[in-house]
Amino acid sequence: MINIIYRNNMLKERLTLTEKIFRDRDNRHQNQVTRIMLFDLVTGGHHASYIQHILNFLCQESVDIHLDIVVSPSFFEIHRDTIDIISSYHLEKIQFIPITQTEYLELESQTNSWKRIWGEWKILCQYAENLGSHHILLMMFDYFQLPLFFSRQLPCSISGIYFRPTFHYHQFPHYSPSLKEKIRQIRQKFILQLVLKHPQIKNIFCLDEFAIGDIQKISKYARVFYLPDPVKIYENQEEIANIKLAAVDKRKSLNIQPKQTVFLLFGHLDRRKGIHQVLEAIRLLPKTVTEKICLLLVGKIAVDEREKIISEINHLTTSSPAQIITYCEYIPEQEVPVYFQIADVILTPHQQHVGMSGTILLAAAAQKPVLASNYGLVGHLVKIHQLGMTVDTQSSYAIADAMTKFIETNPRKFCDAKKMQQFAEQHSYMEFAKILINNLLPD
C-alpha cells in the first residue's frame, strides 16, 4: 500500500493523520531505519522541483531511509505530478504529510513576517517530535536562522540548504557594494556565526560554491558542503526529439513569426524579476528593432503588481510593433523545457538578485544564451562560464542596447556552447540529490 497521507476536507482516510503520527512515534524504537523529515511549506519556484529531484534519485538508488515530506495542503493541488512519483515507483517508505488546514490558515493570516516564521518553526518542531524524526532537512535554512539560534534544544539534529550568502561578494570582480549592502553583509555573517554554534546543526548545504570557504571558517559543529543547484539534462534522444517537436507546435500555436527573435522571461513576474525594466527597454527601441522582437512572458504575475504590469503590457502592445505573449499559468515541470526551446534568448534581468538562479541553468541545459544582470553570483557565473551577456539590468537603456545586439547578431555568438554544456552537467539533479541524501544518513 502506498503510504501517502491526505489531510484536507476533500480527502478523508479511516486512519487520521494524528493517529498515524502517534502510532509511528510509539513504534519508532522498533524500527531502526533512519527517519528523515523534509520540511518545506513553500509551493512556488524551485521548491517542488527540488523534492521531485530527490524522489527521482531515490527511485534509482537503493537507500534505506524513511522520508516524511511535510508540505502545505495546497501542494497536493498544485504539484500532483510530484505526488504521483511515489505511486509510480512504489516508494513505500516515503510519504507526503500536509499540515492541517487550521495550521495553514493560521500561518496565511499572519501579516507579521516574524510571527509567521515562528509559527512555521513551532509546526516544524511539533511534527518532528510526533513523527519520531531522527533528522530534519530544512529546505530553506536562511529562513529559520533566528529560531535556530534561540532554540537551544531541538527535537533532533538538523541540516539545511543555504541559498543566499552575500558576505563574500567582495571577492567578485567589479563589485562595489553600497553602504546598505556592507551593513547587510556584516549582519548576515554575524548571525550565521551565532547560529552555527548550535551543536545539533549537522550539515549546511550551500548553493554558492564561492561561499564555502567563508562558512567553513565560522562553522563550529556543522559540516559544510557545496550543493549544485539542480537541473534536469535530457540525454535520451527520443525525449529530446519530443521536446523539440512540442516546441515547434507551441511556437505555431502562439503564432510567433519565423524571423522574430524570441526573448523569454520565465518565472514569477514581478519587480524583482526586472519586468518593468524590460518593458521600458522595448519602448525605448526604434520600430526597426521592435518589429523583430517577440517577448514571451511565462509565469504568474505578482498579485500586488498585476494591474500595473498588465497596464504596461497593454500600452506597449498598442504603441509598439513588438509581439508580446503572456502565459500566466502554472507550468508543469515536464513542459518547462519546451518554452526554453522556443526562445532564442533567455532574460534574467533580476534586480540586485542575491544567490543562485535556476533560470541560467535551464538556459544552459537548453543551449540558449542569457541576457543577465551583472550583479552578484549570477553575473559572475554568466561571465566565467560564458553563458551569455551581462549588463546593469537596473538600466532600461542597457537592456535595450543588449537586446539590439542579440537581434543584429546571431544570439549564439554571445555564448560558448561547450562551456554551457559543462556548466549544466555540473548541476545534474542526481549529483544534487546524492550529496543531500548521502550526508543525511548516519555516519
C-alpha positions as CSV (number, residue, x, y, z in Angstrom):
1,M,0.0,0.0,0.0
2,I,1.4,3.4,-1.0
3,N,1.9,5.4,2.1
4,I,0.5,8.9,1.2
5,I,-1.4,10.8,3.9
6,Y,-4.0,13.3,2.8
7,R,-5.3,15.7,5.4
8,N,-7.8,18.1,3.9
9,N,-11.5,18.5,3.5
10,M,-11.7,16.8,0.2
11,L,-9.9,13.5,1.0
12,K,-10.5,11.5,4.2
13,E,-8.9,8.3,5.4
14,R,-10.1,5.9,8.1
15,L,-6.8,6.3,9.8
16,T,-6.4,10.0,10.7
17,L,-3.1,11.8,10.5
18,T,-2.9,12.2,14.2
19,E,-3.5,8.5,14.9
20,K,-0.8,7.6,12.3
21,I,1.7,10.0,13.7
22,F,1.4,8.8,17.2
23,R,1.4,5.2,16.2
24,D,4.6,5.7,14.3
25,R,6.1,7.6,17.3
26,D,5.3,4.7,19.6
27,N,6.8,2.2,17.3
28,R,9.9,4.1,16.3
29,H,12.2,2.3,18.7
30,Q,11.3,-1.0,16.9
31,N,12.2,0.4,13.6
32,Q,15.9,1.1,13.1
33,V,15.6,2.7,9.6
34,T,16.7,6.4,9.6
35,R,13.7,8.6,9.6
36,I,14.2,12.0,8.0
37,M,11.7,14.8,7.9
38,L,11.9,17.2,4.9
39,F,10.2,20.4,5.8
40,D,9.0,22.9,3.1
41,L,5.8,24.8,3.2
42,V,6.5,26.9,0.0
43,T,4.8,25.7,-3.1
44,G,6.2,28.0,-5.8
45,G,9.5,28.5,-7.6
46,H,12.1,25.7,-7.3
47,H,10.6,24.1,-4.2
48,A,8.6,21.4,-5.9
49,S,11.3,20.6,-8.4
50,Y,13.9,20.0,-5.6
51,I,11.6,17.5,-4.0
52,Q,10.9,15.9,-7.3
53,H,14.7,15.5,-7.9
54,I,15.1,13.9,-4.5
55,L,12.3,11.4,-5.3
56,N,13.7,10.6,-8.7
57,F,17.1,9.9,-7.1
58,L,15.5,7.6,-4.5
59,C,13.7,5.8,-7.3
60,Q,17.0,4.9,-8.9
61,E,19.2,4.3,-5.8
62,S,18.7,1.8,-3.0
63,V,18.7,4.0,0.1
64,D,17.3,2.6,3.3
65,I,15.6,5.6,4.8
66,H,12.1,6.7,5.8
67,L,11.3,10.1,4.4
68,D,8.4,12.3,5.7
69,I,7.9,15.3,3.4
70,V,5.9,17.9,5.3
71,V,4.2,20.4,3.0
72,S,1.4,22.8,2.6
73,P,-2.1,21.4,1.9
74,S,-2.1,23.3,-1.4
75,F,1.0,21.3,-2.5
76,F,-1.4,18.4,-3.3
77,E,-3.4,20.5,-5.7
78,I,-0.5,22.4,-7.4
79,H,2.1,19.6,-7.7
80,R,0.1,16.5,-8.4
81,D,2.9,15.3,-10.7
82,T,5.4,15.3,-7.8
83,I,3.0,13.4,-5.6
84,D,2.4,10.8,-8.3
85,I,6.1,9.8,-8.4
86,I,5.6,7.8,-5.1
87,S,2.8,5.7,-6.5
88,S,4.6,5.3,-9.9
89,Y,7.7,3.8,-8.3
90,H,6.1,2.2,-5.2
91,L,8.2,4.2,-2.7
92,E,6.6,2.7,0.4
93,K,8.9,4.4,2.9
94,I,8.2,7.9,1.6
95,Q,5.1,9.9,2.5
96,F,3.8,13.4,1.9
97,I,2.3,14.9,5.0
98,P,0.4,18.2,4.6
99,I,0.0,20.3,7.7
100,T,-3.6,20.7,8.8
101,Q,-5.9,23.2,7.2
102,T,-6.2,25.1,10.5
103,E,-2.4,25.4,10.8
104,Y,-2.2,26.5,7.2
105,L,-4.9,29.2,7.5
106,E,-3.3,30.5,10.7
107,L,0.0,30.9,9.0
108,E,-1.6,32.6,6.0
109,S,-3.4,35.1,8.3
110,Q,-0.1,36.3,9.7
111,T,0.8,39.8,8.4
112,N,3.9,40.0,10.5
113,S,6.7,38.0,8.9
114,W,8.5,37.2,12.2
115,K,5.3,35.8,13.7
116,R,4.9,33.6,10.6
117,I,8.5,32.3,10.8
118,W,8.0,31.4,14.5
119,G,4.6,29.8,13.6
120,E,6.3,27.6,11.0
121,W,9.1,26.8,13.4
122,K,6.5,25.7,16.0
123,I,4.8,23.4,13.5
124,L,8.2,22.0,12.4
125,C,9.2,21.0,15.9
126,Q,5.8,19.6,16.7
127,Y,5.8,17.4,13.6
128,A,9.4,16.2,14.1
129,E,8.5,15.2,17.7
130,N,5.3,13.4,16.7
131,L,6.8,11.6,13.8
132,G,9.8,10.5,15.8
133,S,12.2,12.0,13.3
134,H,15.9,11.2,13.6
135,H,16.9,14.2,11.5
136,I,15.3,17.3,9.8
137,L,16.2,18.7,6.4
138,L,15.3,22.4,6.2
139,M,14.8,23.2,2.5
140,M,15.4,26.9,3.4
141,F,18.0,27.3,6.1
142,D,18.1,31.1,5.6
143,Y,14.5,31.5,6.7
144,F,14.9,29.7,10.1
145,Q,18.2,31.1,11.3
146,L,16.8,33.1,14.2
147,P,14.5,30.3,15.5
148,L,17.6,28.0,15.3
149,F,19.6,30.5,17.4
150,F,17.0,30.9,20.1
151,S,16.0,27.2,20.3
152,R,18.6,25.6,22.4
153,Q,17.1,22.1,22.4
154,L,15.7,20.7,19.1
155,P,13.7,17.5,18.6
156,C,16.6,16.0,16.7
157,S,19.6,17.0,14.6
158,I,19.1,19.4,11.6
159,S,20.6,20.1,8.2
160,G,19.7,22.9,5.9
161,I,20.1,24.3,2.4
162,Y,21.6,27.8,2.5
163,F,20.5,29.9,-0.5
164,R,21.7,33.5,-0.3
165,P,25.0,34.2,1.4
166,T,26.3,37.6,0.2
167,F,29.1,38.4,2.7
168,H,31.7,37.1,0.1
169,Y,30.5,39.2,-2.8
170,H,33.5,41.4,-2.4
171,Q,35.6,38.6,-4.0
172,F,33.8,39.1,-7.3
173,P,35.4,41.4,-9.8
174,H,34.0,44.9,-10.4
175,Y,31.7,44.6,-7.3
176,S,31.2,47.9,-5.4
177,P,28.8,47.4,-2.5
178,S,26.7,50.2,-1.2
179,L,26.8,51.2,2.4
180,K,23.4,49.4,2.9
181,E,24.9,46.2,1.3
182,K,28.0,46.4,3.5
183,I,25.9,46.6,6.6
184,R,23.7,43.7,5.4
185,Q,26.7,41.5,4.8
186,I,28.2,42.2,8.2
187,R,24.9,41.4,9.9
188,Q,24.4,38.3,7.8
189,K,27.8,36.9,8.7
190,F,27.4,37.7,12.4
191,I,24.0,36.0,12.6
192,L,25.3,32.9,10.7
193,Q,28.3,32.7,13.1
194,L,26.0,32.6,16.1
195,V,23.6,30.1,14.5
196,L,26.4,27.7,13.6
197,K,27.4,27.4,17.2
198,H,24.4,25.2,17.7
199,P,25.6,21.6,18.4
200,Q,22.6,20.0,16.7
201,I,23.2,21.5,13.3
202,K,24.8,18.7,11.3
203,N,25.2,19.9,7.7
204,I,25.0,23.1,5.8
205,F,24.5,22.7,2.1
206,C,25.2,25.9,0.2
207,L,24.2,26.6,-3.4
208,D,27.0,29.2,-3.8
209,E,30.4,27.4,-4.2
210,F,32.3,30.6,-3.7
211,A,30.9,31.0,-0.1
212,I,32.0,27.5,1.1
213,G,35.4,28.6,2.5
214,D,34.0,31.5,4.5
215,I,31.2,29.3,6.0
216,Q,33.7,26.6,6.9
217,K,35.8,29.1,8.9
218,I,32.9,30.1,11.1
219,S,31.2,26.7,11.5
220,K,31.9,25.2,14.9
221,Y,29.9,21.9,14.6
222,A,28.3,21.6,11.1
223,R,29.9,20.2,8.1
224,V,29.7,22.4,5.0
225,F,29.1,21.2,1.5
226,Y,28.7,22.8,-1.9
227,L,25.3,21.7,-3.3
228,P,25.0,22.3,-7.0
229,D,21.6,23.8,-7.8
230,P,20.0,21.1,-9.9
231,V,18.8,21.0,-13.5
232,K,17.5,18.0,-15.5
233,I,19.6,17.3,-18.5
234,Y,17.8,15.3,-21.3
235,E,20.1,12.8,-22.9
236,N,17.6,10.3,-24.3
237,Q,17.3,11.2,-28.0
238,E,13.6,10.4,-28.0
239,E,12.9,12.8,-25.2
240,I,15.0,15.5,-26.9
241,A,13.1,15.0,-30.2
242,N,9.8,15.2,-28.4
243,I,10.7,18.4,-26.7
244,K,11.8,20.0,-30.0
245,L,8.6,18.8,-31.7
246,A,6.5,20.2,-28.9
247,A,8.4,23.5,-29.2
248,V,7.6,23.7,-32.9
249,D,3.9,23.0,-32.2
250,K,3.8,25.6,-29.3
251,R,5.5,28.2,-31.5
252,K,2.9,27.7,-34.2
253,S,0.1,27.9,-31.7
254,L,1.4,31.1,-30.3
255,N,1.7,32.5,-33.8
256,I,5.3,33.5,-33.5
257,Q,6.7,34.6,-36.8
258,P,9.8,32.8,-38.2
259,K,12.1,35.8,-38.3
260,Q,11.3,37.2,-34.9
261,T,13.8,36.9,-32.1
262,V,12.1,35.4,-29.0
263,F,13.1,36.7,-25.6
264,L,11.7,34.6,-22.8
265,L,11.1,36.0,-19.3
266,F,10.2,33.0,-17.2
267,G,9.0,32.5,-13.6
268,H,7.3,34.7,-11.0
269,L,6.9,38.0,-12.8
270,D,7.4,41.0,-10.5
271,R,9.6,44.0,-10.0
272,R,12.5,41.8,-8.6
273,K,12.5,39.9,-11.9
274,G,13.1,43.1,-13.8
275,I,9.9,43.0,-15.9
276,H,9.3,46.8,-15.7
277,Q,12.8,47.5,-17.0
278,V,12.3,45.0,-19.8
279,L,9.0,46.6,-20.9
280,E,10.6,50.0,-20.7
281,A,13.6,48.8,-22.8
282,I,11.3,47.7,-25.6
283,R,9.5,51.1,-25.5
284,L,12.9,52.8,-26.0
285,L,13.8,50.8,-29.1
286,P,13.2,52.1,-32.6
287,K,10.5,50.4,-34.7
288,T,13.0,48.7,-37.0
289,V,14.2,46.7,-34.0
290,T,11.0,46.1,-32.1
291,E,9.2,44.7,-35.1
292,K,11.7,41.8,-34.8
293,I,11.0,41.2,-31.2
294,C,8.7,38.6,-29.6
295,L,8.6,38.9,-25.8
296,L,7.3,35.7,-24.2
297,L,6.2,36.2,-20.6
298,V,5.6,32.8,-18.9
299,G,4.7,32.6,-15.2
300,K,2.4,34.1,-12.6
301,I,2.2,37.8,-12.3
302,A,2.6,39.1,-8.8
303,V,-0.8,40.0,-7.4
304,D,0.2,43.3,-5.9
305,E,1.7,44.4,-9.3
306,R,-0.7,42.8,-11.6
307,E,-2.7,45.9,-12.5
308,K,0.5,47.9,-13.2
309,I,2.2,45.2,-15.3
310,I,-1.0,44.5,-17.4
311,S,-1.3,48.2,-18.0
312,E,2.3,48.5,-19.2
313,I,1.9,45.5,-21.5
314,N,-1.3,46.8,-23.0
315,H,0.2,50.3,-23.6
316,L,3.3,48.7,-25.2
317,T,1.1,46.5,-27.4
318,T,-0.7,49.4,-28.8
319,S,2.3,51.7,-29.2
320,S,5.0,49.2,-30.5
321,P,5.1,46.6,-33.2
322,A,6.8,44.1,-30.8
323,Q,4.8,40.9,-30.3
324,I,4.1,40.3,-26.6
325,I,2.7,37.0,-25.5
326,T,1.8,36.3,-21.9
327,Y,1.0,32.9,-20.4
328,C,0.3,33.5,-16.7
329,E,-0.4,29.9,-15.6
330,Y,1.4,27.3,-13.6
331,I,3.7,25.3,-15.9
332,P,4.3,21.6,-15.1
333,E,7.9,20.6,-14.7
334,Q,7.9,18.4,-17.9
335,E,6.7,21.4,-20.0
336,V,9.3,23.9,-18.9
337,P,12.0,22.8,-21.4
338,V,9.5,23.4,-24.2
339,Y,9.4,27.1,-23.5
340,F,13.2,27.3,-23.3
341,Q,13.5,25.5,-26.6
342,I,11.2,28.1,-28.2
343,A,13.3,31.0,-27.1
344,D,16.3,32.5,-28.8
345,V,17.4,34.5,-25.7
346,I,16.6,33.9,-22.0
347,L,16.1,37.0,-20.0
348,T,17.3,37.1,-16.4
349,P,17.3,40.8,-15.6
350,H,16.9,40.3,-11.8
351,Q,17.2,43.4,-9.7
352,Q,20.1,43.2,-7.3
353,H,19.4,39.4,-7.0
354,V,21.4,37.5,-4.4
355,G,22.0,33.8,-4.6
356,M,21.7,31.3,-7.5
357,S,19.2,31.4,-10.3
358,G,17.7,28.2,-11.7
359,T,16.9,30.1,-14.9
360,I,20.5,30.3,-16.0
361,L,20.8,26.5,-15.5
362,L,17.7,25.8,-17.6
363,A,19.1,28.1,-20.3
364,A,22.5,26.3,-20.2
365,A,20.8,22.9,-20.5
366,A,18.8,24.2,-23.5
367,Q,21.9,25.8,-25.0
368,K,20.3,29.2,-25.1
369,P,22.2,32.4,-24.3
370,V,21.0,34.6,-21.4
371,L,20.8,38.4,-21.1
372,A,21.5,38.6,-17.4
373,S,22.2,41.1,-14.6
374,N,25.9,41.7,-14.0
375,Y,25.3,41.7,-10.2
376,G,26.4,39.1,-7.6
377,L,26.7,35.3,-8.1
378,V,24.5,35.1,-11.2
379,G,26.5,37.8,-13.0
380,H,29.8,36.1,-12.0
381,L,28.7,32.7,-13.2
382,V,27.4,34.0,-16.5
383,K,30.7,35.7,-17.2
384,I,33.1,32.8,-16.2
385,H,31.1,30.1,-17.9
386,Q,30.3,32.3,-21.0
387,L,26.5,31.8,-20.7
388,G,25.6,35.0,-22.5
389,M,25.7,38.7,-21.9
390,T,25.6,40.7,-18.6
391,V,24.6,44.3,-18.2
392,D,23.4,46.6,-15.5
393,T,19.7,45.5,-15.6
394,Q,18.6,48.3,-13.4
395,S,19.1,50.4,-16.6
396,S,16.4,50.0,-19.3
397,Y,18.8,51.7,-21.7
398,A,21.4,48.9,-21.0
399,I,18.8,46.2,-21.6
400,A,17.6,47.9,-24.8
401,D,21.2,48.1,-26.1
402,A,21.8,44.4,-25.3
403,M,18.5,43.3,-27.0
404,T,19.6,45.2,-30.1
405,K,22.9,43.3,-30.2
406,F,21.1,40.0,-29.9
407,I,18.8,40.9,-32.8
408,E,21.5,42.2,-35.1
409,T,23.9,39.3,-34.4
410,N,23.3,35.6,-34.1
411,P,22.5,35.2,-30.4
412,R,24.7,32.1,-30.1
413,K,27.8,34.2,-30.7
414,F,27.4,35.6,-27.2
415,C,27.9,32.3,-25.5
416,D,30.1,29.2,-25.6
417,A,28.1,26.0,-26.2
418,K,30.7,23.7,-24.8
419,K,31.1,25.6,-21.5
420,M,27.3,25.9,-21.2
421,Q,27.0,22.1,-21.5
422,Q,29.7,21.6,-18.9
423,F,28.0,24.0,-16.6
424,A,24.7,22.2,-16.9
425,E,26.3,18.8,-16.4
426,Q,28.0,20.0,-13.2
427,H,24.5,20.7,-11.8
428,S,22.8,17.4,-12.6
429,Y,19.9,16.6,-10.3
430,M,21.5,13.2,-9.5
431,E,24.6,14.9,-8.0
432,F,22.3,17.4,-6.1
433,A,20.3,14.6,-4.5
434,K,23.3,12.3,-3.9
435,I,25.1,15.0,-1.9
436,L,22.0,15.7,0.1
437,I,20.8,12.1,0.9
438,N,24.3,10.6,1.5
439,N,25.2,13.2,4.1
440,L,21.8,13.0,5.9
441,L,22.4,9.3,6.6
442,P,24.1,8.4,9.9
443,D,27.9,8.0,9.8
